[in-house]
Amino acid sequence: MSQETQRVAIVTGAARGIGAGIAIRLAADGMAVAVLDLNEADCAGTVKEIENAGGKALAVGADVSKTDEANAAVERVAVELGEPTVLVNNAGITRDAMLFKMTDEQWDTVVAVNLRGPFVMTRAAQKYMSGQKWGRIVNISSSSALGNRGQANYAATKAGVEGFTKTLAKELGKFGITANAVGPHFIATDMTANMATSLKMSFEDLVATYSKQIPVGRVGQPADVAAAVSFLVGEDAGFVSGQVLYVAGGPLN
Ligand code: NAP
């Protein structure tokens, strides 16, 4: 694709983990990528990796749960990188606790980032997509959308993200915009490393435990999720919309 028609993508939570993997993959696919995270300085590593490989990237600091910051971030991308027509809502957090111990704050914080975040980001970006009669939205869900002990807040937001995605597909399809969700199972990132810490296990032991349960015999890597996102945001995926693709090394029960 020529420089003038280069697609512009925003990937949230892209300073590290799965988001960094997605940003690097979309840049390798030829897109200019806005690497968005809470702290702009933290995006430098991902931006550098993209630039070192010959790609184009912009570091953007914003809290996706705050409407003003999300709106300003999308506008900044449009001015400095080009009108965004690809949005990957990846930023997400956990605040795990069994229901009887879960605080209002744990519930509200997770809902704000995981559910409100994709809503405000998508609302801000969709005008560029409908303006160009082309757009791709991918929301990162989780296998926990199907229910997971200790994650009432997180599971509710991820199931919510899937309903949000299907609604986007129905509302925006006539503008050439697709919306899909990708639901990873265990991916090796800081999020799962923190899970090991809270279970008082080494990360290696946690990975070994999950590897035995996952049909393909290993845990996932950010690149596994990025490959699925790459397909869904690509030119060829225009007839795939409103779907949830679990990237889980096997079927989920
Ligand atoms: P991670 O390693 O914890 O990275 C998440 C990134 O999102 C961090 O850079 C974080 O910034 C950023 N972030 C957090 N809150 C934000 C906000 N309000 N605004 C902007 N950025 C924010 O997580 P991950 O494992 O890569 O997970 C990425 C996505 O995949 C999440 O939606 C998660 O729910 C989902 N997922 C992960 C797994 C897994 O096994 N890892 C499985 C299923 C689904 P800070 O570092 O500054 O906090």
Residues whose N, C-alpha, C, O or C-beta is under 5 A from the ligand:
A	BS01	NAP	G13 A15 R16 G17 I18 G19 L36 D37 L38 A62 D63 V64 S65 N90 A91 G92 I93 V113 I140 S141 S142 S143 P184 H185 F186 I187 T189 D190 M191 T192
